Amino acid sequence: MSGFVVLCHLDGAPVDPSRLDHLTHALAFRGPDAQRAACPAPHLGFGQALLRSTFESEHETQPLTFDEKIWIVGDLRLDARPELLARLRAANLTPRLNDAAQADSPDVALALLAYHAWGEACVDYLHGDWGFVIWEAARQKLFGARDQFGVVPVYYAQTPQHLIISNTLQCLRQHPAVSSRLNQATIGDYLLFGTNWNRATTFFTDLQRLPPAHTLILADGQIRLRRYWQLSQPDYIYRRESDYIDQFRALFDQAVADRLRTDHLSTHLTGGMDSSSIAATAALLLKQSGQPFDLRAYTIVFERLIPDEEGKYARLTAEQYQLPITYLVAENYIGQPLPEKLVYLSPEPFALPGQTAEEDQKRRASAHSRVMLAGYGGDPLFGPAPSYLWGLLARGQVTAWGRAVAAHWRIHHRRPPLYIRHWLNYRRLPAELRLPVWLKADFVARQCLAERFRDIWLQNQAEDNRASMSESPFWSNLFGRADPGFTGVPLKFRFPFFDQRLVEFILTVPPVPWFTDKHLLRAAISNRISLTVLQRPKTPLASQPHGQQARQVGSPEWMKKLAGEGGLEPYVNREQLAQLVAEPGRLKPWQYSQLYLPITFAYWLKQGDLL
């Protein structure tokens, strides 16, 4: 899985090889194994920087073509490879192309064969994490696509003369036709939510994101986007209890196995159910394979600021499977001096360098492996469905309602939750969720931030948890921030819970009783992790650690200085922000943590010469 760039001259002018080489080598930090560029047509250049992260990628070369007529470049990791290979062999491919469909073929080769077989419909046969661009000379057509959940980012910039596409934002910014004008709406979202709530935009006006599950087609001088997939509405299927467990376990095992195609791996291991289930399943499957492997765990713990037992529970799983485990103490990073010399600046504001253990965790893991497993997705996958029981009654399905309630009593020894608080929150904005006082009134009015704040809040309350996995910008932004193009570290994160087969199966499972306390997951892995971890209830952070630290020792000097930066002037009342930073005792810990949004934004503006 690698970095790629596509440079297309819309006016037909030939591509400058030196510029294409420059853009390609700008990807080398995320693809250190090889950098290669080619021009499938005089007006079109493809570049790729290779990061080998699967066994099959040892044979990978990009840009790739089988016949000099259809070319591909991209960042791909495919699921369900045996099924795809069977379909390719059954398709009407030429003998030469059919011979290329081998069990050890790189993922990019299988994707190119899929396009040969099915054209634009190839995306209906591809599962996993991928973004790619294909050039078809016969039709003079450029075809790009992004995976169903948006795990691999795809950005593009269109000018009157150019279309430039990449999975790396900083690469696009290297082209002289791309300006650094900032997107005011995105800034508003960031200062409110800490993330951009528009799946199609970035912090830069000239740079767009291809939304998840979309294709981009350039033909006849026109660019058009098309959505090719979305999660269906829940269609519950009533089975025997053992069938739910057996089928989920089989799909979960396959989702993890498809992400283990290398012998050096890392896993993010907390003491919770989600990451523990992935680490245990990965260790079990690797051991069953009989092949040598090296799987190491990384855990972030708090020792002083807040009560925390993550290390204790993580150790139980690590010891059970004899996994080497590295503990990083979160307090050792919070409030530390900012680095004098910046090694890498993220392409969009997110975190201050050196202030989070997660940043160090990525660097340490990358020294050992190219792949890190993460447990994100368990919460929405098994999240509550407040309308499920009420919907059964509304549709007159009294028998199904009674069966669900009875099953919940039998398994959980209590009645199902009624979600009264959820419905109340849906109708009103909680008092503590108001616009930050440090936002400038004219910026709030100009960007309609009060209305947007309320709309996004209500949308999140109304959205089904499982639908949010493909619809909510929160998840595609999280994936983008974990990508090497954002972190600057050649480490690919993999998310087994974001597996299309797994999620589509979950949509057939009645939420009551199976999602209460993640019962389905607990039942499926009950023989894989210790009873102590299995029975541990979900435990959120006891408080906001940044606020707790500030209450004890005050705000760091660099934070006070950044609060007065001139770049914040159009958006933030700097005097009010500086006063709040200087007097953290006036704020609740969560209110103090909000201050990190304008502070991080100020730092990013200054370091990126964007003032």
C-alpha positions in Angstrom: 0.0 0.0 0.0 1.7 3.1 -1.3 1.5 6.7 -2.4 0.4 7.6 -5.9 -0.1 10.6 -8.0 -1.8 11.2 -11.4 -1.1 14.4 -13.4 -3.4 15.0 -16.4 -3.2 18.0 -18.7 -6.8 18.8 -19.7 -5.6 21.0 -22.6 -3.7 18.1 -24.1 -0.2 19.6 -23.4 2.5 17.1 -22.8 3.5 16.3 -19.2 6.8 17.6 -18.1 8.8 14.5 -16.9 10.7 16.5 -14.3 7.5 17.8 -12.7 6.1 14.2 -12.6 9.3 13.0 -11.1 9.2 15.8 -8.5 5.6 14.9 -7.5 6.5 11.2 -7.4 9.5 11.7 -5.2 7.4 13.9 -2.9 5.7 10.6 -1.9 8.9 8.8 -0.9 8.4 9.4 2.8 5.4 7.1 2.7 6.7 4.7 0.0 10.4 4.2 0.7 10.8 0.9 -1.2 10.7 2.3 -4.7 9.6 5.3 -6.7 8.6 5.0 -10.3 6.8 7.2 -12.9 5.4 6.5 -16.4 3.3 8.3 -19.0 0.5 6.2 -20.3 -0.2 9.1 -22.8 1.6 12.2 -23.6 -0.8 14.4 -21.6 -0.9 12.0 -18.7 1.6 10.9 -16.0 1.3 8.3 -13.3 3.7 8.1 -10.3 3.9 5.7 -7.4 6.0 5.3 -4.2 5.9 1.7 -3.0 5.4 0.6 0.6 5.4 -3.2 0.7 3.0 -4.3 3.4 1.8 -7.8 2.1 3.5 -10.9 1.0 2.1 -10.3 -2.6 3.5 -6.8 -2.8 7.0 -8.3 -3.0 6.2 -8.8 -6.7 4.5 -5.4 -7.1 5.5 -2.8 -9.7 3.5 0.3 -10.4 2.4 2.0 -12.6 1.1 -1.3 -14.1 -0.2 -2.4 -17.5 -0.6 -5.7 -19.2 -1.1 -4.5 -22.7 0.1 -0.8 -22.8 -3.6 0.1 -23.4 -5.0 0.1 -19.8 -2.9 1.3 -16.9 -3.4 1.5 -13.2 -1.8 3.2 -10.2 -3.0 3.2 -6.7 -2.9 2.2 -3.1 -4.7 -1.2 -2.6 -5.2 -4.0 -0.1 -8.0 -6.4 -1.2 -10.2 -8.6 0.9 -11.7 -11.9 -0.3 -8.9 -12.6 -2.8 -9.8 -16.3 -3.4 -13.4 -15.3 -4.3 -12.1 -12.5 -6.6 -9.7 -14.9 -8.3 -12.5 -17.4 -8.9 -14.6 -14.7 -10.5 -11.8 -13.5 -12.7 -11.0 -17.0 -14.0 -14.7 -17.4 -14.8 -14.8 -14.0 -16.6 -14.2 -13.7 -20.4 -10.5 -12.7 -20.1 -7.9 -13.3 -22.8 -5.6 -16.3 -22.0 -2.7 -13.9 -21.2 -4.8 -12.0 -18.7 -6.2 -15.2 -17.3 -2.7 -16.4 -16.6 -2.0 -13.2 -14.6 -4.7 -14.1 -12.1 -2.5 -16.0 -9.7 -2.8 -16.6 -6.0 0.4 -14.6 -5.4 -0.5 -11.7 -7.8 -0.3 -8.3 -6.1 -3.6 -6.6 -5.3 -3.0 -3.9 -7.9 -2.8 -6.6 -10.6 -6.1 -8.2 -9.5 -7.8 -4.7 -9.6 -6.5 -4.1 -13.1 -7.7 -7.5 -14.2 -11.1 -6.7 -12.7 -11.3 -3.6 -14.8 -10.4 -5.7 -17.9 -13.2 -8.0 -17.0 -16.0 -5.7 -15.9 -15.0 -2.1 -16.7 -16.4 0.5 -14.3 -18.4 -2.2 -12.6 -15.1 -3.6 -11.2 -15.8 -1.7 -8.0 -18.7 -4.0 -7.3 -16.3 -6.9 -7.0 -13.5 -5.3 -5.0 -13.5 -5.3 -1.2 -10.9 -4.0 1.2 -9.0 -0.7 1.5 -8.2 0.9 -1.8 -8.0 4.0 -3.9 -6.8 3.9 -7.5 -6.8 5.5 -11.0 -7.1 3.7 -14.3 -6.4 5.0 -17.8 -8.2 3.4 -20.7 -6.6 4.6 -23.9 -9.2 3.3 -26.4 -11.9 5.4 -24.7 -9.5 8.2 -23.6 -11.0 7.8 -20.2 -9.6 8.3 -16.7 -11.4 6.3 -14.0 -10.7 6.7 -10.3 -12.3 5.0 -7.3 -12.3 4.9 -3.5 -13.2 2.0 -1.2 -16.6 1.6 0.4 -15.7 3.0 3.8 -13.1 5.4 2.7 -10.1 3.8 4.5 -7.8 5.0 1.7 -8.0 8.8 1.1 -8.2 10.1 -2.5 -7.8 13.8 -3.1 -8.0 15.8 -6.3 -7.5 19.3 -7.7 -9.0 20.6 -10.9 -7.8 23.7 -12.6 -8.6 24.9 -16.1 -5.6 23.1 -17.4 -5.0 20.2 -15.0 -6.6 17.4 -13.1 -4.3 16.1 -10.4 -5.2 13.1 -8.2 -3.3 11.6 -5.2 -3.8 9.8 -1.9 -1.5 12.4 -0.3 -2.6 15.9 0.2 0.9 17.4 0.5 1.8 15.9 -2.9 -1.0 17.8 -4.6 0.2 21.0 -2.9 3.6 20.7 -4.6 2.0 21.5 -8.0 2.3 25.3 -8.8 -1.2 25.4 -10.1 -2.7 24.5 -6.7 -3.1 27.5 -4.4 -3.0 27.5 -0.6 -6.3 29.4 -0.1 -8.0 28.1 3.0 -11.6 26.8 3.1 -13.5 28.9 5.6 -16.3 26.4 6.0 -13.8 23.7 6.9 -12.1 26.0 9.4 -15.5 26.5 11.0 -16.1 22.8 11.3 -12.7 22.2 12.8 -13.1 24.9 15.5 -16.5 23.4 16.4 -16.0 19.7 16.1 -12.2 19.1 15.7 -12.9 17.6 12.3 -14.3 18.5 8.9 -17.9 17.4 8.6 -18.0 17.6 4.8 -16.8 14.4 3.1 -16.0 16.2 -0.1 -13.7 19.1 1.0 -10.4 19.8 2.7 -8.8 22.7 4.4 -7.8 24.1 1.0 -10.2 25.6 -1.4 -8.5 24.1 -4.5 -8.3 20.5 -3.0 -11.2 18.2 -2.9 -11.8 14.7 -1.5 -13.4 11.9 -3.4 -16.0 10.7 -0.9 -16.0 7.0 0.2 -17.8 4.6 -2.2 -17.5 7.0 -5.1 -15.9 6.9 -8.5 -14.4 9.8 -10.5 -14.6 9.7 -14.3 -12.9 12.1 -16.7 -14.2 11.6 -20.3 -14.9 14.0 -23.1 -13.3 16.8 -21.1 -15.9 16.4 -18.3 -15.4 15.2 -14.7 -18.3 13.5 -13.0 -18.6 11.7 -9.7 -20.8 8.7 -9.0 -21.7 6.8 -5.9 -21.5 3.1 -6.5 -22.4 1.6 -3.1 -24.1 2.3 0.2 -25.2 0.2 3.2 -28.7 -1.1 2.8 -31.4 -0.5 5.4 -31.5 -3.2 8.1 -33.2 -6.3 7.0 -33.3 -8.5 10.1 -33.2 -12.2 9.7 -34.2 -14.4 12.7 -32.0 -17.4 13.2 -31.0 -19.7 16.0 -28.7 -18.2 18.6 -25.8 -20.4 17.7 -26.1 -19.4 14.0 -25.6 -15.8 14.8 -22.5 -16.5 16.8 -21.0 -19.0 14.3 -21.5 -16.8 11.3 -20.2 -13.7 13.0 -17.1 -15.6 14.3 -16.4 -16.9 10.8 -16.7 -13.5 9.2 -14.7 -11.8 11.9 -11.9 -14.4 11.5 -11.9 -13.8 7.8 -11.8 -10.0 8.3 -8.8 -10.3 10.6 -7.1 -12.9 8.4 -7.3 -10.8 5.3 -5.4 -8.1 7.1 -2.5 -10.4 8.3 -0.7 -11.0 5.0 2.7 -10.2 6.4 5.0 -11.7 9.1 5.7 -8.5 11.1 2.7 -6.8 12.6 1.8 -4.4 15.4 -1.5 -4.1 17.2 -3.1 -1.3 19.2 -4.1 -3.1 22.4 -6.2 -1.5 25.0 -8.0 -3.3 27.8 -11.3 -3.1 26.0 -13.2 -5.7 24.1 -12.7 -4.4 20.6 -8.9 -4.2 20.4 -8.5 -7.3 22.7 -10.7 -9.4 20.3 -8.6 -8.3 17.3 -5.3 -9.0 19.0 -6.4 -12.4 20.3 -7.8 -13.4 17.0 -4.8 -12.3 15.1 -2.5 -14.2 17.4 -4.6 -17.3 17.2 -4.8 -17.2 13.3 -1.1 -16.6 12.9 -0.3 -19.4 15.2 -2.6 -21.8 13.3 -0.9 -20.8 10.1 2.2 -22.6 11.2 4.4 -19.8 9.7 6.8 -17.7 11.7 5.5 -14.3 12.7 6.2 -11.4 15.0 3.2 -9.7 16.5 3.7 -6.9 19.0 1.3 -4.9 21.1 1.3 -1.2 22.0 -0.7 0.2 24.9 -1.2 3.8 26.1 -1.8 4.1 29.8 -2.4 6.9 32.4 -0.5 6.7 35.7 -1.3 9.9 37.5 -3.9 12.3 35.9 -6.9 10.0 35.8 -7.9 6.6 37.0 -7.0 4.0 34.4 -6.8 0.2 34.3 -6.1 -0.2 30.5 -2.6 -1.5 31.2 -3.8 -4.2 33.6 -6.4 -5.6 31.2 -4.2 -5.3 28.1 -1.5 -7.2 29.9 -3.9 -10.2 30.4 -4.4 -10.6 26.7 -0.7 -10.0 25.9 0.4 -12.6 28.4 -2.2 -15.1 27.2 -0.8 -15.0 23.7 2.8 -14.3 24.6 2.8 -11.0 22.8 5.6 -8.5 23.5 3.9 -5.3 24.8 5.1 -1.7 24.9 3.5 0.7 27.4 3.5 4.4 26.7 2.6 6.7 29.6 0.3 9.4 28.3 1.3 12.0 31.0 4.9 11.9 29.7 3.7 13.7 26.5 1.0 16.2 27.7 2.2 19.7 28.1 5.8 19.0 27.0 7.7 21.7 25.1 7.0 21.8 21.4 10.0 20.5 19.3 12.4 23.2 18.2 12.8 21.6 14.8 9.7 20.1 13.1 10.4 16.8 11.4 6.9 16.6 9.7 3.8 18.8 9.7 0.5 17.1 9.1 -1.3 18.4 5.9 -4.3 19.5 8.0 -4.5 20.6 11.7 -5.0 17.7 14.1 -2.5 17.3 16.9 0.4 19.2 18.3 3.7 17.4 17.7 5.1 15.6 20.8 1.9 16.1 22.8 0.3 12.7 22.3 1.5 9.2 23.0 -0.3 8.1 19.8 2.3 9.9 17.7 5.2 8.1 19.4 3.3 4.9 19.2 3.2 5.1 15.4 6.9 5.8 15.1 7.8 2.9 17.4 5.5 0.5 15.6 6.9 1.5 12.2 10.4 0.6 13.3 9.1 -3.0 13.7 6.4 -3.4 11.0 4.5 -1.8 8.1 1.1 -2.8 9.5 -0.8 -1.9 12.6 -4.2 -3.4 13.6 -6.7 -1.1 15.2 -10.0 -1.8 17.0 -11.9 1.2 15.8 -15.4 0.3 14.6 -16.6 -2.0 17.4 -18.7 0.8 19.1 -20.8 1.7 16.0 -20.9 -1.9 14.8 -22.5 -3.1 18.1 -24.1 0.3 19.0 -27.6 0.5 20.2 -30.6 0.8 17.9 -33.1 2.9 20.0 -35.9 2.6 17.4 -35.8 -1.2 17.0 -38.3 -2.3 19.7 -40.5 0.7 19.1 -40.5 0.0 15.4 -41.6 -3.6 15.9 -44.6 -2.3 17.9 -45.4 0.4 15.4 -45.5 -2.2 12.6 -47.7 -4.5 14.6 -45.0 -7.2 15.0 -45.9 -8.1 18.5 -44.6 -11.6 18.3 -41.2 -10.5 17.2 -41.2 -7.8 20.0 -42.1 -10.4 22.6 -39.4 -12.7 21.4 -36.7 -10.0 21.5 -37.7 -8.9 25.0 -37.7 -12.5 26.3 -34.3 -13.2 24.7 -32.9 -10.1 26.4 -34.3 -11.2 29.8 -32.8 -14.6 29.3 -29.3 -13.4 28.3 -28.9 -10.1 30.2 -31.3 -10.8 33.2 -33.0 -7.4 32.8 -35.4 -5.6 30.5 -34.1 -4.0 27.3 -33.1 -0.3 27.6 -35.8 2.2 26.5 -33.4 4.9 25.4 -35.4 7.7 27.0 -32.3 9.9 27.4 -31.6 9.4 23.7 -34.9 10.7 22.6 -34.6 13.7 24.9 -31.2 14.5 23.5 -32.6 14.2 20.0 -35.1 17.0 20.7 -32.8 19.5 22.5 -29.2 20.6 22.5 -27.6 19.8 25.9 -26.8 22.9 27.9 -23.0 22.1 27.9 -22.9 21.8 24.2 -22.9 25.4 23.2 -20.7 27.4 20.8 -17.3 28.0 22.3 -17.2 31.5 23.8 -13.9 32.3 22.1 -15.3 32.1 18.6 -15.7 35.6 16.9 -19.3 36.6 16.5 -18.8 37.8 12.9 -17.2 34.5 11.9 -20.0 32.6 13.6 -22.6 34.6 11.7 -20.7 34.5 8.3 -20.4 30.7 8.4 -23.8 30.1 10.1 -22.0 28.1 12.8 -24.8 28.1 15.3 -27.2 26.5 12.8 -24.5 24.1 11.7 -23.6 23.1 15.2 -27.2 22.2 16.0 -27.8 20.5 12.6 -24.8 18.2 13.0 -25.7 17.4 16.6 -29.2 16.4 15.7 -27.9 14.4 12.7 -25.6 12.5 14.9 -28.4 11.7 17.3 -30.7 10.5 14.6 -28.1 8.5 12.6 -28.1 4.7 13.0 -24.8 3.6 14.4 -24.1 1.1 11.7 -25.1 3.5 8.9 -22.6 6.0 10.3 -19.7 3.7 9.5 -20.2 4.5 5.8 -21.9 7.9 6.1 -20.3 9.8 8.9 -17.3 12.0 8.0 -16.0 11.2 11.5 -14.8 7.8 10.3 -13.4 8.7 6.9 -11.5 11.6 8.6 -10.2 9.2 11.2 -8.9 6.9 8.4 -7.3 9.8 6.7 -5.5 10.9 9.8 -4.1 7.4 10.3 -2.8 7.3 6.7 1.0 7.6 6.1 0.3 10.7 4.0 -1.1 12.4 7.1 1.2 10.9 9.8 4.4 11.1 7.9 5.2 7.5 9.1 5.3 4.5 6.7 2.8 2.5 8.7 -0.6 1.3 7.4 -3.5 0.9 9.8 -6.0 -1.8 9.2 -9.5 -1.9 10.7 -11.1 -5.4 10.8 -14.4 -4.1 12.0 -14.7 -2.0 8.9 -15.1 -5.1 6.7 -18.0 -4.9 4.2 -18.9 -8.6 4.7 -19.0 -8.2 8.4 -21.0 -5.0 8.5 -23.5 -6.3 5.9 -24.1 -9.4 8.1 -24.5 -7.2 11.2 -27.4 -5.4 9.5 -29.3 -8.7 9.5 -28.9 -9.2 13.2 -31.7 -8.0 15.5 -30.1 -5.4 17.9 -32.0 -6.8 20.9 -30.5 -8.8 22.5 -27.4 -9.1 20.4 -25.9 -5.6 20.7 -26.6 -4.9 24.3 -23.2 -4.9 26.0 -21.7 -6.1 22.7 -23.2 -9.5 23.5 -22.6 -11.0 20.0 -18.9 -10.1 20.1 -18.5 -11.4 23.6 -20.2 -14.7 22.8 -18.1 -15.2 19.6 -14.8 -14.7 21.3 -15.6 -16.1 24.7 -13.0 -18.9 24.4 -10.3 -16.5 23.2 -9.7 -13.9 25.9 -9.7 -14.2 29.7 -13.0 -14.0 31.6 -11.7 -10.9 33.4 -11.4 -9.0 30.1 -14.6 -10.6 28.7 -16.7 -9.4 31.6 -15.2 -5.9 31.8 -17.8 -3.3 31.2 -17.1 -0.5 28.7 -15.0 2.1 30.5 -14.7 5.6 29.0 -11.9 8.0 30.2 -12.7 9.2 33.7 -11.9 12.8 32.7 -10.1 15.0 30.1 -6.4 14.6 30.8 -5.3 17.9 29.3 -7.7 19.8 31.5 -6.6 17.8 34.5 -2.9 18.5 33.8 -3.6 22.3 33.4 -5.5 22.4 36.7 -2.5 21.0 38.5 0.4 22.8 36.9 -1.2 25.5 34.7 -1.1 25.9 30.9 2.3 25.5 29.2 4.0 28.7 28.0 3.9 27.7 24.4 0.1 27.4 24.6 -0.2 30.9 26.0 2.0 32.2 23.2 0.0 30.5 20.5 -3.2 31.8 21.9 -2.1 35.3 20.8 -1.0 34.4 17.3 -2.3 36.8 14.6 -3.4 34.0 12.3 -6.4 33.4 14.6 -7.7 37.0 14.3 -10.4 36.3 11.7 -11.9 33.4 13.6 -11.1 33.8 17.4 -11.3 36.5 20.0 -7.7 36.2 20.9 -8.0 38.2 24.2 -10.7 35.9 25.5 -8.8 32.8 24.4 -5.6 34.0 26.0 -7.5 34.7 29.3 -9.0 31.2 29.3 -5.6 29.6 28.6 -4.0 31.6 31.4 -6.7 30.7 34.0 -7.5 26.9 33.4 -9.0 26.7 36.9 -12.1 28.6 35.6 -12.9 25.8 33.2 -14.1 22.2 33.4 -11.6 19.7 32.0 -13.7 19.2 28.8 -13.9 23.0 28.2 -10.1 23.3 28.6 -9.6 20.5 26.1 -11.7 22.5 23.6 -9.0 25.2 23.7 -6.6 22.8 21.9 -8.6 23.3 18.7 -7.7 27.0 18.1 -4.2 26.4 19.6 -3.5 23.5 17.2 -4.9 25.5 14.3 -2.7 28.5 15.2 0.4 26.3 15.3 -0.5 24.6 12.0 -1.0 28.0 10.3 2.4 29.3 11.6 4.4 26.2 10.8 2.8 25.8 7.4 3.5 29.5 6.4 -0.2 29.9 5.9 -0.6 33.2 7.8 
